Amino acid sequence: MELYVRLQELLKERNMTQKELAEATGLRPTTISELCNNVRSTINREHLVKVAEILGICDIKELIELRK
């Protein structure tokens, strides 16, 4: 199983760019890109909280899921 971050899909649904999310969260654009492309080997909980706040996510299942 692997942890999958649905960030790319969520940004598309909200008509938001990675750059806009980076600016709104204060995270580095590289961090946002790596989350969108699911290439990070570790995920910082604080980063997830910032992203969830900006995207209006209340249920973490909207942002991350386990995939086989």
C-alpha positions as CSV (number, residue, x, y, z in Angstrom):
1,M,0.0,0.0,0.0
2,E,1.0,3.6,-0.5
3,L,-0.1,6.9,0.7
4,Y,-1.5,9.0,-2.1
5,V,-2.0,12.8,-1.9
6,R,-4.9,14.0,-3.9
7,L,-3.6,17.6,-4.1
8,Q,-3.4,17.9,-7.9
9,E,-7.0,16.8,-8.3
10,L,-8.2,19.2,-5.5
11,L,-6.3,22.1,-7.1
12,K,-8.0,21.4,-10.4
13,E,-11.4,21.2,-8.8
14,R,-10.8,24.6,-7.1
15,N,-9.3,26.3,-10.2
16,M,-6.1,27.0,-8.2
17,T,-2.5,26.8,-9.3
18,Q,0.3,25.3,-7.4
19,K,1.9,28.7,-7.3
20,E,-1.2,30.2,-5.7
21,L,-1.3,27.5,-3.1
22,A,2.3,28.0,-2.3
23,E,1.8,31.7,-1.8
24,A,-1.3,31.2,0.3
25,T,0.3,28.6,2.6
26,G,3.8,30.0,2.7
27,L,5.2,26.7,1.6
28,R,7.9,26.5,-1.0
29,P,6.7,25.9,-4.6
30,T,8.9,22.8,-4.7
31,T,7.1,21.4,-1.7
32,I,3.7,21.9,-3.3
33,S,5.0,20.4,-6.6
34,E,6.3,17.3,-4.8
35,L,3.1,16.8,-3.0
36,C,1.1,17.2,-6.2
37,N,3.3,14.7,-8.0
38,N,3.4,12.3,-5.0
39,V,7.2,12.1,-5.0
40,R,7.8,13.0,-1.3
41,S,8.9,10.1,0.8
42,T,7.8,11.9,4.0
43,I,4.9,14.3,4.5
44,N,5.0,17.0,7.1
45,R,1.8,17.2,9.2
46,E,2.1,20.9,9.5
47,H,2.2,21.2,5.7
48,L,-1.0,19.1,5.4
49,V,-2.8,21.3,7.9
50,K,-1.8,24.5,6.0
51,V,-3.0,23.0,2.7
52,A,-6.2,21.7,4.2
53,E,-7.0,25.1,5.8
54,I,-6.5,27.0,2.5
55,L,-8.5,24.4,0.5
56,G,-11.3,24.3,3.1
57,I,-10.8,20.6,3.8
58,C,-12.3,19.3,7.1
59,D,-11.9,15.6,6.5
60,I,-8.3,14.4,5.8
61,K,-9.7,11.7,3.6
62,E,-10.4,14.3,1.0
63,L,-6.7,15.1,0.8
64,I,-4.9,11.7,1.4
65,E,-5.8,8.1,0.8
66,L,-4.2,4.7,1.0
67,R,-3.9,2.9,-2.4
68,K,-2.9,-0.6,-3.2
